[in-house]
Amino acid sequence: MLKDVTWAEDRDYKTGTEDEPLQFYLDALCNSKTFDLLLGYFSSSALNVLSLGFANFICSGGKMRAIINNVLSEEDKEAIKRGQNKENLSSSLLNFNDIKELKKTLDEYGTHFFECFAWLIANNRIEIKIIRPKKGRGISHYKSGVFSDGENSISYKSSCNFTYYGFLENLEELECRLSWEDSSSNRAVMKQNKHFDSLFSEQVEHVEYLSIDEVKSAICEQFGNKRIEDLIVNEKELLRKRNNILKNSNIQNSIKRAIEKLQHFVEMENKPRFPYGGEPYDYQVLAHKKWLDNNKKGLFAMATGTGKTITSLNCMLNEYKEHGFYKFIVFVPTTALASQWVSEVRDKFNFQNIILCCSINGNWKDELKSIGKSVIFGRQVDYAIITTYATFKGVNFQSIFKDCFKNDFDKITMIADEAHTMGSIGFTRVLPNYIENRIGLSATPERQFDDYGNTVLAQYFDTSPDEYTFEYNMKIAIDNGVLCKYYYYPKIVSLEPEEQDEYLKISKELTKYINPETGKYYESEYVNNLLIKRKNVIHKASRKLNELVSIVGEIGSENFNNAFIYVPEGIEVNYVENDDDVLGIERENDRLIDNYLEALYDAYSLRMAKFTGETHNRNQILEQFKTNKLDALLAMKCLDEGVDIPQTKYAIFCSSTGNPRQYVQRRGRVLRRFSGKDHAIIYDLIVKPIINHTDTDEKLTKIEKNIFLSELRRLVNFAVLSENKDLCLRQLEQVCYDLDIDIYELANKELENYN
């Protein structure tokens, strides 16, 4: 706290005295939570001394506002050089026009400063304004600032420029005022605050404000790859080096205190914590309470995008706070999702000792055995095991886990992501009933057409489909602002005549295999092949591609970016048997994506990329999408799980699906909140039912009605939560009328599900 610092007795800091200006900045940064900096210019040399307190400042939760001069023109450099009377001064001034070139000029102190700067930018903990006098005359020559710890503030005005000479060689002085000292000092601090606020809010007429966005992006790109732990380690080393150079005893004492404080942060950094020093949302707190009330068993039914991962890890954080240790295992369906969980567990919650058990880690068996030996010998060890369902089910994992971890079974908590996977026949045989503490996560826990699997899940998590342990549905999430609002546009597409003939031919053949007692198809490989063949006619309807091109034209190619396009999809993936993200994608399907890419590029020259199971540079593609170097990603299923790109604004579904799990996940992907994104836009292509009014075949008509009802469930589900609900329902009126379906009755029933 600022009050605890021994400030210069006369509040003056002068070069060559026992109280140096450098000491003031180090003490102030290490004991503040906010820093408002108003300065004329600074050089890379200045960063050598300013860098020493910034990791401390960050670890204290520091937030910064900076107003800096535009030191870019040769005229300004010459003015500064003449003012300082130093022949080589201008060469050290920072040039914000070329951050990449600037990086080459920095030593380890300057690099550390900008790594801290980039961290503040990336975590929204700094706001910057670049200014210059209007009409380009003169330079901004401010040298002042205000530090605050949240209760008290200290302001300063200095003759020091933020240059190497200003700090270490020139005869400079700095005067500070302490808000808590007396009424006169408090008024001075408040006056300086008011002046800074007026400048920062762009209310000063004689100042011109320049764009900072490109500068911030460039700084993050060049310096933004460090974690807080890295910044602490760097700063400790730099402090020790500087301490060996500077002989002033007061500065040495300040450096010693700064190192001690960093050591405290090191100890804190090694402990699990809620992400970014924040707190869980009220609904996440409630989820934890309901889990405890249910004897640490529960199924969390939470809409995609509402933070299922963070909600479950918050439960683990509370377990750690209560018991002083953490031991948990996470099941996921894919390797991509496993990697994402590792990032969430380690980088956001700071859990250590993570073992990734799946095909992308060839050493997982040895790593798992190593932790298991500590458990066998009774040593206290924390761990987080992330594994795919397929790996857990395998003989190797089962053998190691049961042999080595049995002494911890009563302490381990199991988290099952996409928990509906556990209800499959292939997994129910290896359900870890020996682990008592359980959390299941899913946006759609219910398994379609699988009463047995649903019963197993309900019993295992001590819940029921009628009342999950905790539920946070999409309507609640949108109403509470956790997910953004959206507009929904269903587009009706007709089959080409030859496609319609093929479809009707298959449907008529299928009518021969309907069980008159159950109304369902007889089970046979032949029937199954016919169903797949008919489904492919709908999936690959050629007019879908024409409609997609029209949609992009409707939006405007210049506005079309941040888009996911789901093309007709490939085969179903069995994640219980294999943890690869996509199995055996047919080459025909890959060619289909290529057709969509080519058509869109020929029409609009969009920047696009495929995102399939065979895409090897997926991380690079996702990064390009995040940084607006790509307008759209085209996928089949690989964007369904484990992809978090909140800036996505458009989603276009060219593939039809009646699977609630799939379409709920896809919608949730595009509804994640992002700065500057107030709503999302979803287009949905639906093939018009094949109804021939001259056809008296009741069986065929009934088949078409049942098929369309499956599609209609998705359409109504999307429509009733959209901002343009009434328009959506009116668009579907006629096609529903032809099949004797009351679209408004379906809509009312759907809304009842959210009550």
KEKE-630987 format. One line per field, with one value per residue (C-alpha): residue number from 1; z, y, x. Coordinates in steps of 0.02 Angstrom, whole numbers, plus 50000, padded with zeros to 5 digits. Each point is the difference from the previous one (the first is absolute). Layout:
% KEKE-630987
num [NUM, ...]
pz [Z, ...]
py [Y, ...]
px [X, ...]
END
This chain:
% KEKE-630987
num [1, 2, 3, 4, 5, 6, 7, 8, 9, 10, 11, 12, 13, 14, 15, 16, 17, 18, 19, 20, 21, 22, 23, 24, 25, 26, 27, 28, 29, 30, 31, 32, 33, 34, 35, 36, 37, 38, 39, 40, 41, 42, 43, 44, 45, 46, 47, 48, 49, 50, 51, 52, 53, 54, 55, 56, 57, 58, 59, 60, 61, 62, 63, 64, 65, 66, 67, 68, 69, 70, 71, 72, 73, 74, 75, 76, 77, 78, 79, 80, 81, 82, 83, 84, 85, 86, 87, 88, 89, 90, 91, 92, 93, 94, 95, 96, 97, 98, 99, 100, 101, 102, 103, 104, 105, 106, 107, 108, 109, 110, 111, 112, 113, 114, 115, 116, 117, 118, 119, 120, 121, 122, 123, 124, 125, 126, 127, 128, 129, 130, 131, 132, 133, 134, 135, 136, 137, 138, 139, 140, 141, 142, 143, 144, 145, 146, 147, 148, 149, 150, 151, 152, 153, 154, 155, 156, 157, 158, 159, 160, 161, 162, 163, 164, 165, 166, 167, 168, 169, 170, 171, 172, 173, 174, 175, 176, 177, 178, 179, 180, 181, 182, 183, 184, 185, 186, 187, 188, 189, 190, 191, 192, 193, 194, 195, 196, 197, 198, 199, 200, 201, 202, 203, 204, 205, 206, 207, 208, 209, 210, 211, 212, 213, 214, 215, 216, 217, 218, 219, 220, 221, 222, 223, 224, 225, 226, 227, 228, 229, 230, 231, 232, 233, 234, 235, 236, 237, 238, 239, 240, 241, 242, 243, 244, 245, 246, 247, 248, 249, 250, 251, 252, 253, 254, 255, 256, 257, 258, 259, 260, 261, 262, 263, 264, 265, 266, 267, 268, 269, 270, 271, 272, 273, 274, 275, 276, 277, 278, 279, 280, 281, 282, 283, 284, 285, 286, 287, 288, 289, 290, 291, 292, 293, 294, 295, 296, 297, 298, 299, 300, 301, 302, 303, 304, 305, 306, 307, 308, 309, 310, 311, 312, 313, 314, 315, 316, 317, 318, 319, 320, 321, 322, 323, 324, 325, 326, 327, 328, 329, 330, 331, 332, 333, 334, 335, 336, 337, 338, 339, 340, 341, 342, 343, 344, 345, 346, 347, 348, 349, 350, 351, 352, 353, 354, 355, 356, 357, 358, 359, 360, 361, 362, 363, 364, 365, 366, 367, 368, 369, 370, 371, 372, 373, 374, 375, 376, 377, 378, 379, 380, 381, 382, 383, 384, 385, 386, 387, 388, 389, 390, 391, 392, 393, 394, 395, 396, 397, 398, 399, 400, 401, 402, 403, 404, 405, 406, 407, 408, 409, 410, 411, 412, 413, 414, 415, 416, 417, 418, 419, 420, 421, 422, 423, 424, 425, 426, 427, 428, 429, 430, 431, 432, 433, 434, 435, 436, 437, 438, 439, 440, 441, 442, 443, 444, 445, 446, 447, 448, 449, 450, 451, 452, 453, 454, 455, 456, 457, 458, 459, 460, 461, 462, 463, 464, 465, 466, 467, 468, 469, 470, 471, 472, 473, 474, 475, 476, 477, 478, 479, 480, 481, 482, 483, 484, 485, 486, 487, 488, 489, 490, 491, 492, 493, 494, 495, 496, 497, 498, 499, 500, 501, 502, 503, 504, 505, 506, 507, 508, 509, 510, 511, 512, 513, 514, 515, 516, 517, 518, 519, 520, 521, 522, 523, 524, 525, 526, 527, 528, 529, 530, 531, 532, 533, 534, 535, 536, 537, 538, 539, 540, 541, 542, 543, 544, 545, 546, 547, 548, 549, 550, 551, 552, 553, 554, 555, 556, 557, 558, 559, 560, 561, 562, 563, 564, 565, 566, 567, 568, 569, 570, 571, 572, 573, 574, 575, 576, 577, 578, 579, 580, 581, 582, 583, 584, 585, 586, 587, 588, 589, 590, 591, 592, 593, 594, 595, 596, 597, 598, 599, 600, 601, 602, 603, 604, 605, 606, 607, 608, 609, 610, 611, 612, 613, 614, 615, 616, 617, 618, 619, 620, 621, 622, 623, 624, 625, 626, 627, 628, 629, 630, 631, 632, 633, 634, 635, 636, 637, 638, 639, 640, 641, 642, 643, 644, 645, 646, 647, 648, 649, 650, 651, 652, 653, 654, 655, 656, 657, 658, 659, 660, 661, 662, 663, 664, 665, 666, 667, 668, 669, 670, 671, 672, 673, 674, 675, 676, 677, 678, 679, 680, 681, 682, 683, 684, 685, 686, 687, 688, 689, 690, 691, 692, 693, 694, 695, 696, 697, 698, 699, 700, 701, 702, 703, 704, 705, 706, 707, 708, 709, 710, 711, 712, 713, 714, 715, 716, 717, 718, 719, 720, 721, 722, 723, 724, 725, 726, 727, 728, 729, 730, 731, 732, 733, 734, 735, 736, 737, 738, 739, 740, 741, 742, 743, 744, 745, 746, 747, 748, 749, 750, 751, 752, 753, 754, 755]
pz [50000, 49960, 50181, 50055, 49891, 50075, 49877, 49991, 50155, 49903, 49859, 49880, 49900, 49924, 49902, 50104, 50168, 50112, 49923, 49812, 49876, 49949, 50178, 49995, 49845, 50066, 50169, 49918, 49870, 50129, 50115, 49880, 49916, 49873, 49909, 49894, 49898, 49906, 49913, 49856, 49931, 50054, 49929, 49997, 50127, 50122, 49995, 50082, 50162, 49981, 49968, 50176, 50083, 49867, 50039, 50181, 49941, 49894, 50141, 50114, 49877, 49924, 49868, 49899, 49896, 49895, 49897, 49900, 49870, 49817, 49984, 49819, 49894, 49968, 50052, 50173, 50017, 49956, 50125, 50137, 49954, 50007, 50165, 50081, 49915, 49970, 49828, 50005, 50093, 49852, 49945, 50159, 49987, 49980, 49830, 50011, 49811, 49991, 50155, 49914, 49966, 50175, 50075, 49921, 50093, 50174, 50130, 50131, 50108, 49856, 49941, 50174, 50007, 49837, 50049, 50155, 49889, 49882, 50146, 50060, 49825, 49974, 50168, 49978, 50142, 49906, 49899, 49892, 49912, 49879, 49986, 49916, 49997, 49864, 49837, 50035, 50090, 50146, 50107, 50151, 50142, 50151, 50134, 50135, 50066, 50139, 50091, 50107, 50108, 50002, 50161, 49988, 49856, 49965, 49859, 49931, 49880, 49938, 49899, 49945, 49825, 49982, 49925, 50062, 50030, 50089, 50126, 50026, 49936, 49996, 50156, 50014, 50136, 50039, 50123, 50065, 50101, 50115, 50005, 50183, 50064, 50015, 49915, 49888, 49934, 49976, 49896, 49893, 49966, 49956, 49884, 49908, 49986, 49926, 49871, 49948, 49984, 49888, 49885, 50000, 49962, 49846, 50063, 49972, 49841, 49968, 49996, 49852, 50039, 49889, 49968, 50120, 49941, 49879, 50128, 50132, 49879, 49947, 50180, 50042, 49844, 50035, 50190, 50054, 50034, 50184, 50152, 50166, 50068, 49862, 50035, 50186, 49967, 49876, 50116, 50148, 49896, 49931, 50175, 50060, 49854, 50026, 50186, 49961, 49896, 50103, 50165, 50075, 50162, 49990, 49824, 50057, 50141, 49877, 49887, 50147, 50048, 49818, 49991, 50163, 49935, 49838, 50100, 50088, 49830, 49944, 50147, 49961, 49814, 50036, 50083, 49907, 49979, 49906, 49827, 49989, 50184, 49972, 50083, 49935, 49939, 50116, 49895, 50012, 50189, 49999, 49895, 50130, 50141, 49912, 49969, 50186, 50047, 49887, 50091, 49870, 49856, 49861, 49818, 49945, 49848, 49939, 49832, 49891, 50035, 50181, 50077, 50040, 50018, 50119, 50100, 50031, 50034, 50126, 50093, 49998, 50063, 50146, 50037, 50005, 50117, 50118, 50001, 49950, 49850, 49829, 49911, 49850, 49834, 49847, 49858, 49828, 49831, 49889, 50007, 49948, 50150, 50112, 49948, 50036, 50174, 50037, 49959, 50110, 50146, 49993, 49931, 50073, 50167, 50027, 50045, 49978, 49971, 49851, 49910, 49824, 49959, 49817, 49831, 49986, 50153, 49968, 50179, 50092, 50069, 50083, 50066, 50072, 50081, 50077, 50089, 50043, 50092, 50114, 50038, 50035, 50124, 50090, 49947, 49990, 49815, 49904, 49822, 49860, 49872, 49831, 49894, 49854, 50019, 49879, 50097, 50168, 49931, 49939, 50088, 50034, 50092, 50094, 50062, 50057, 50077, 50100, 50059, 50046, 50050, 50102, 50164, 49934, 49930, 50149, 49972, 49809, 49913, 49825, 49872, 49842, 49860, 49869, 50131, 49883, 49928, 50161, 49963, 49847, 50005, 49972, 50154, 50126, 50023, 50070, 50099, 50147, 50136, 50125, 49986, 50111, 49960, 49825, 49888, 49828, 49876, 49844, 49907, 49954, 50124, 49928, 49877, 49848, 49984, 50142, 50155, 50072, 49984, 50077, 50147, 50029, 49998, 50120, 50123, 49987, 50032, 50120, 49897, 49874, 49827, 50076, 50125, 49976, 50148, 49924, 49841, 49912, 49833, 49850, 50034, 50175, 49932, 49865, 50120, 50126, 49868, 50018, 49816, 49869, 49910, 49824, 49841, 49912, 49815, 49939, 49811, 49908, 49859, 49870, 49922, 49817, 49898, 49984, 50186, 50039, 49891, 50089, 50170, 49961, 49926, 50162, 50109, 49905, 50019, 50187, 50021, 49968, 50161, 50126, 50146, 50004, 50188, 50054, 49852, 49995, 49871, 50017, 50051, 49860, 49913, 49840, 50084, 50087, 49835, 49920, 50143, 49983, 49812, 50017, 50133, 49883, 49866, 50123, 50070, 49830, 49915, 49867, 50026, 50175, 49923, 49895, 50154, 50099, 49864, 50005, 50190, 49992, 49864, 50110, 50145, 49886, 49971, 50076, 50163, 49999, 50126, 50166, 49924, 50027, 49852, 50033, 49836, 49979, 50120, 50000, 50105, 50185, 50117, 50141, 50132, 50122, 49880, 49930, 50066, 49831, 49960, 49839, 49937, 49817, 49919, 49826, 49858, 49919, 50150, 49990, 49817, 50051, 50114, 49857, 49890, 50130, 50018, 49813, 49974, 50137, 49942, 49819, 50050, 50135, 50019, 50185, 50111, 50060, 50067, 50021, 50178, 49994, 50085, 49870, 50029, 50079, 50036, 50094, 50137, 49869, 49907, 50159, 50041, 49825, 50024, 50170, 49927, 49852, 49871, 49947, 49965, 50023, 50055, 49909, 50099, 50018, 50184, 50062, 50061, 50110, 50154, 50074, 49895, 50090, 49884, 50079, 49861, 49880, 49943, 49856, 49994, 49842, 50013, 49829, 50076, 50075, 50168, 50120, 50137, 50140, 50068, 49837, 49962, 50179, 50004, 49833, 50053, 50164, 49905, 49913, 50151, 50109, 50052, 49931, 50011, 49867, 49956, 50054, 49904, 49887, 49836, 49956, 49830, 49986, 49834, 50000, 49856, 49961, 50034, 49846, 49996, 49844, 50026, 49861, 50091, 50109, 50081, 50185, 50055, 49897, 50065, 50180, 49972, 49932, 50145, 50129, 49913, 49995, 50181, 50048, 49905, 50068, 50180, 49962, 49905, 50139, 50134, 49910, 49955, 50171, 50081, 49855, 49990, 49842, 50063, 49917, 49830, 50011, 50043, 49859, 49876, 50051, 50000, 49823, 49997, 50169, 49939, 49854, 50126, 50119, 50135, 50116, 50012, 50138, 50110, 49983, 50043, 50159, 50055, 49969, 50106, 50141, 50010, 50061, 50137]
py [50000, 50175, 50056, 49868, 50069, 50116, 50144, 50138, 50107, 50163, 49909, 50050, 49881, 50071, 49923, 49975, 50004, 49855, 50007, 49971, 50015, 49819, 49945, 50089, 49907, 49831, 50024, 50071, 49860, 49864, 50067, 50057, 49926, 50140, 50114, 50149, 50053, 50165, 50030, 50086, 49862, 49857, 49900, 49817, 50041, 50059, 49829, 49929, 50084, 50005, 49813, 49959, 50026, 49945, 49815, 50050, 50123, 49865, 49873, 50128, 50008, 50160, 50095, 50141, 50148, 50085, 50159, 50012, 50119, 49955, 49996, 49949, 50149, 50054, 50177, 49939, 49900, 50152, 50106, 49874, 49981, 50188, 50011, 49866, 50054, 49819, 49956, 49819, 50016, 49996, 49830, 49920, 50068, 49869, 49993, 49932, 49995, 49838, 49890, 49856, 50109, 50075, 49825, 49979, 50153, 49944, 49917, 49878, 50142, 50081, 49831, 49962, 50168, 49967, 49821, 50073, 50133, 49865, 49900, 50153, 50027, 49818, 49995, 50168, 50077, 50151, 50141, 50108, 50166, 50070, 50189, 50150, 50184, 50048, 50066, 49902, 50139, 49960, 49844, 49941, 50032, 49930, 49908, 49950, 49860, 49931, 49834, 49925, 49845, 50012, 50101, 50127, 50089, 50084, 50124, 50065, 50128, 49984, 50087, 49826, 49945, 49814, 49983, 49917, 50169, 50065, 49859, 49972, 50142, 50167, 50101, 49969, 50017, 49929, 50065, 49893, 50031, 49873, 50000, 49947, 50127, 50158, 50091, 50101, 49843, 49913, 50147, 49996, 49815, 50022, 50145, 49895, 49857, 50117, 50066, 49824, 49947, 50147, 49957, 49815, 50027, 50102, 50159, 50114, 50103, 50039, 49816, 49881, 49814, 49870, 49819, 49874, 49836, 49950, 50042, 49892, 49855, 50011, 50003, 49845, 49911, 50033, 49986, 49914, 49821, 50011, 49936, 50091, 49867, 50041, 50187, 49972, 49893, 50129, 50146, 49915, 49969, 50178, 50073, 49900, 50058, 50182, 49986, 49957, 50160, 50132, 50040, 50119, 49915, 50062, 49931, 49837, 49988, 50032, 49863, 49881, 50031, 49978, 49831, 49943, 50051, 49905, 49846, 50012, 50009, 49846, 49903, 50064, 49964, 49817, 49982, 49967, 50152, 50062, 50068, 50176, 50036, 50003, 49913, 49870, 50059, 49976, 49855, 49913, 50019, 49927, 49852, 49961, 50010, 49882, 49878, 50001, 49980, 49847, 49915, 50059, 49917, 50093, 50030, 50182, 50037, 50164, 50085, 50004, 50160, 50022, 49936, 49816, 49974, 50146, 49949, 49825, 50062, 50123, 49848, 49929, 50167, 49994, 49821, 50059, 50144, 49883, 49852, 50077, 49883, 49966, 49834, 49989, 49911, 50074, 49897, 50081, 49930, 50070, 50040, 50180, 50019, 49918, 50132, 50137, 49929, 49998, 50186, 50037, 49898, 50066, 50177, 50059, 49908, 49970, 49816, 49917, 49822, 49968, 49833, 49997, 49821, 49975, 49969, 50172, 49966, 49849, 50003, 49996, 49824, 50043, 50166, 49915, 49863, 50130, 50086, 49831, 49947, 50150, 49950, 49819, 50056, 50116, 50164, 50154, 50047, 50113, 49954, 50030, 49860, 50047, 49850, 49956, 49874, 49884, 50005, 49975, 49851, 49918, 49860, 50103, 50140, 49884, 49896, 50148, 50097, 49857, 49935, 50166, 50118, 49890, 50079, 50168, 49943, 50075, 50168, 50013, 50099, 49948, 50131, 49932, 50129, 49965, 49878, 49924, 49900, 49898, 49928, 49904, 49810, 50001, 50106, 49940, 49841, 50102, 50133, 50048, 49960, 49996, 50192, 50074, 50186, 50033, 50146, 49977, 50145, 50015, 50127, 49857, 49855, 49897, 49863, 49989, 49836, 49920, 49972, 49879, 50124, 50139, 49888, 49956, 50184, 50049, 49865, 50034, 50188, 49980, 50109, 49984, 50070, 50089, 50094, 50010, 50044, 50171, 50075, 50161, 50001, 50111, 50114, 50040, 50028, 50120, 50092, 50020, 50059, 49850, 49960, 50130, 50022, 49934, 50014, 49841, 49981, 49830, 49979, 49873, 49909, 49886, 49846, 49997, 49891, 49856, 50009, 49998, 49846, 49910, 50049, 49939, 49838, 49961, 50052, 49888, 49854, 50034, 49992, 49812, 49979, 50089, 49892, 50025, 49970, 50122, 50119, 49989, 49926, 49820, 49991, 49940, 50053, 50028, 50117, 50092, 50026, 50067, 50123, 50062, 50014, 50103, 50110, 50035, 50062, 50132, 50039, 50027, 50091, 50104, 50154, 50020, 50065, 50127, 50056, 50020, 50112, 50103, 50017, 50071, 50120, 50051, 50038, 50083, 49923, 50154, 49967, 49811, 49946, 49908, 49861, 49813, 49904, 49821, 49904, 49831, 49883, 49833, 49844, 49991, 49993, 49872, 50090, 49854, 49890, 50128, 50169, 50073, 50152, 49925, 49821, 49950, 50157, 49949, 50080, 50041, 50110, 50086, 50038, 50070, 50128, 50044, 50034, 50120, 50086, 50021, 50068, 50131, 50050, 50015, 50109, 50110, 49962, 49963, 49947, 49826, 49836, 49822, 49934, 49811, 49847, 49997, 50181, 49990, 50185, 50030, 50109, 50113, 50013, 50043, 50135, 50073, 50002, 50085, 50136, 50034, 49928, 49881, 50045, 49827, 49822, 49857, 49841, 49845, 49956, 50056, 50167, 49915, 49968, 50075, 50159, 50166, 50151, 50127, 50129, 49886, 50099, 49900, 49816, 49921, 49823, 49918, 49828, 49941, 49913, 49949, 49962, 50127, 49975, 50054, 50152, 50064, 49991, 50086, 50142, 50020, 50020, 50157, 50075, 50022, 50180, 50106, 50184, 50099, 49853, 50038, 49861, 49849, 49951, 49821, 49935, 49825, 49910, 49878, 49889, 50016, 49839, 49897, 50013, 49958, 50045, 49882, 49854, 49902, 49893, 50030, 49907, 50117, 50154, 49940, 49968, 50176, 50075, 49906, 50048, 50183, 49997, 49948, 50151, 50112, 49968, 50086, 50142, 50036, 49982, 50132, 50112, 50022, 50069, 50113, 50188, 49978, 49857, 50055, 50022, 49825, 49916, 50090, 49938, 49821, 50016, 49940, 49848, 49947, 50027, 49881, 49864, 50043, 50062, 50146, 50094, 50115, 49855, 49928, 50170, 50016, 49824, 50041, 50157, 49899, 49901, 50159, 50042]
px [50000, 50060, 49981, 50127, 50139, 50132, 49990, 50130, 49977, 49981, 49905, 50139, 50109, 50159, 50141, 50156, 49910, 49950, 49825, 50016, 49854, 50030, 49962, 49833, 49940, 50055, 49912, 49843, 49981, 50028, 49864, 49864, 49849, 49974, 50120, 49948, 50151, 50009, 50165, 50085, 50109, 50110, 50141, 50047, 50136, 49868, 49921, 50157, 49950, 49811, 49991, 50052, 49831, 49877, 49983, 49970, 49869, 49915, 49999, 49918, 49855, 50066, 49904, 50076, 49948, 50132, 49999, 50159, 50069, 50010, 50190, 50004, 50052, 50179, 49951, 49949, 50159, 50105, 49904, 50031, 50182, 50029, 49908, 50107, 50161, 50048, 50064, 49945, 49836, 49881, 50062, 49932, 49823, 49864, 49919, 49823, 49987, 50098, 49985, 50089, 50151, 49991, 50014, 50171, 50067, 49949, 50110, 49933, 49930, 49907, 49935, 49935, 49912, 49908, 49958, 49915, 49921, 49935, 49930, 49905, 49930, 49952, 49910, 49912, 50097, 50068, 49925, 50112, 49977, 50127, 49989, 50082, 49959, 49878, 50073, 50159, 50093, 50113, 49993, 49902, 50119, 49908, 50098, 49876, 49893, 49892, 50022, 49862, 49981, 49810, 49993, 50138, 50083, 50166, 50025, 50162, 50068, 50175, 50133, 50053, 49967, 49978, 50172, 50157, 50081, 49847, 50010, 50183, 50109, 49910, 49976, 49814, 49872, 49828, 49872, 49857, 49843, 49918, 49809, 49994, 50128, 49894, 49856, 50115, 50087, 49832, 49935, 50158, 49979, 49816, 50041, 50129, 49875, 49872, 50124, 50048, 49817, 49960, 50145, 49960, 49815, 50053, 49917, 50151, 49984, 50184, 50049, 49990, 49973, 50081, 49948, 50075, 49920, 50137, 50135, 49916, 49978, 50182, 50062, 49897, 50059, 50185, 50002, 49840, 50055, 50045, 49906, 50002, 50117, 50126, 49988, 50033, 50154, 50068, 49972, 50084, 50156, 50002, 49981, 50149, 50105, 49953, 50034, 50182, 50018, 49910, 50087, 49871, 49946, 49820, 49981, 50080, 49873, 49857, 50068, 50013, 49818, 49947, 50087, 49919, 49831, 50030, 50047, 49832, 49915, 50099, 49928, 49826, 50020, 50032, 49831, 49837, 49889, 49849, 50047, 50072, 49972, 49811, 49855, 49875, 49831, 49852, 49935, 50170, 49996, 49824, 50059, 50134, 49873, 49879, 50143, 50043, 49817, 49993, 50146, 50127, 49910, 49914, 49963, 50017, 49890, 50074, 49983, 50155, 50095, 49945, 50162, 49972, 50188, 50024, 49847, 50069, 50178, 49929, 49935, 50177, 50068, 49880, 50053, 50181, 49957, 49909, 50120, 50167, 50024, 49927, 49980, 49884, 49982, 49914, 49924, 49980, 49948, 50141, 50184, 49962, 49886, 50132, 50127, 49874, 49968, 50186, 50005, 49849, 50065, 50178, 49992, 49835, 49990, 50186, 49981, 50169, 50059, 49885, 50011, 49929, 49953, 49958, 50077, 50083, 50110, 50111, 50069, 49835, 50022, 50167, 49932, 49846, 50104, 50117, 49856, 49925, 50159, 49985, 49821, 50052, 50134, 49879, 50082, 49890, 49991, 49882, 49952, 49878, 49979, 49925, 49953, 49889, 49860, 50089, 50164, 49915, 49906, 50162, 50092, 50157, 49911, 49884, 50147, 50107, 49858, 49925, 50170, 50080, 49859, 49884, 50057, 49936, 49833, 49907, 50087, 49989, 49863, 49950, 49945, 49917, 49993, 49866, 49936, 49871, 50146, 50006, 49829, 50058, 50001, 50188, 50034, 49872, 50105, 50146, 49906, 50113, 49874, 50144, 50015, 49865, 50020, 49930, 49956, 49922, 49999, 49893, 49896, 49883, 50019, 49857, 50051, 49886, 49903, 50099, 49894, 50126, 50144, 49895, 49956, 50184, 50050, 49860, 50049, 50186, 49983, 49854, 49885, 49858, 49960, 49851, 50107, 50188, 50111, 50028, 49928, 50047, 49911, 50025, 49851, 50063, 50176, 49938, 49884, 50143, 50123, 50114, 49968, 49961, 49834, 49979, 49897, 49946, 49962, 49937, 50018, 49890, 50091, 49921, 50079, 50045, 49878, 50125, 50039, 49814, 49975, 50142, 49932, 49823, 50065, 50094, 49853, 49879, 50120, 50010, 49811, 50014, 50100, 49889, 49941, 49809, 49994, 50136, 49998, 50190, 50116, 50056, 50182, 50113, 50159, 49902, 49876, 50142, 50090, 49841, 49976, 50179, 49981, 49840, 50080, 50145, 49881, 49937, 50173, 50078, 49856, 50086, 49890, 50073, 50160, 49906, 49904, 50163, 50072, 49839, 50009, 50177, 49942, 49853, 50118, 50127, 50170, 50083, 49905, 50015, 50132, 50014, 49893, 49980, 49927, 49943, 49996, 49911, 50086, 50088, 49984, 49960, 50150, 50006, 50104, 49990, 50097, 50121, 50058, 50046, 49894, 49929, 50009, 50010, 49931, 49950, 50094, 49835, 49958, 50168, 49966, 49832, 50084, 50117, 49848, 49930, 50168, 50021, 49824, 50018, 50173, 49947, 49852, 50079, 50187, 49974, 50144, 49952, 50069, 49940, 49989, 49983, 50070, 50138, 50052, 50173, 50032, 49839, 50076, 50078, 49833, 49906, 50128, 49981, 49811, 50015, 50111, 49882, 50120, 49861, 49819, 49925, 50035, 49913, 49973, 49894, 50007, 50170, 49932, 49870, 50107, 50157, 50010, 49984, 50001, 49879, 50020, 49903, 49848, 49925, 49953, 49929, 49933, 50001, 49981, 49837, 49998, 49864, 50127, 49969, 50176, 50077, 49894, 50000, 50190, 50015, 49886, 50094, 50165, 49938, 49910, 50155, 50022, 50141, 50047, 49906, 49885, 49822, 49913, 50029, 49916, 49954, 49943, 49926, 49972, 49854, 49949, 49816, 49900, 49961, 49810, 49901, 49816, 49948, 50082, 49879, 50136, 49963, 50156, 50110, 49912, 50020, 50186, 50025, 49906, 50105, 50162, 49951, 49941, 50177, 50067, 49864, 50051, 50165, 49919, 49876, 50134, 50105, 49854, 49918, 50159, 50046, 49974, 49893, 49891, 49837, 50082, 50077, 49835, 49908, 50132, 49962, 49809, 49965, 50114, 49927, 49824, 50031, 50043, 49857, 50122, 49959, 50164, 49936, 49947, 50176, 50074, 49896, 50049, 50184, 49988, 49922, 50164, 50086, 49875]
END
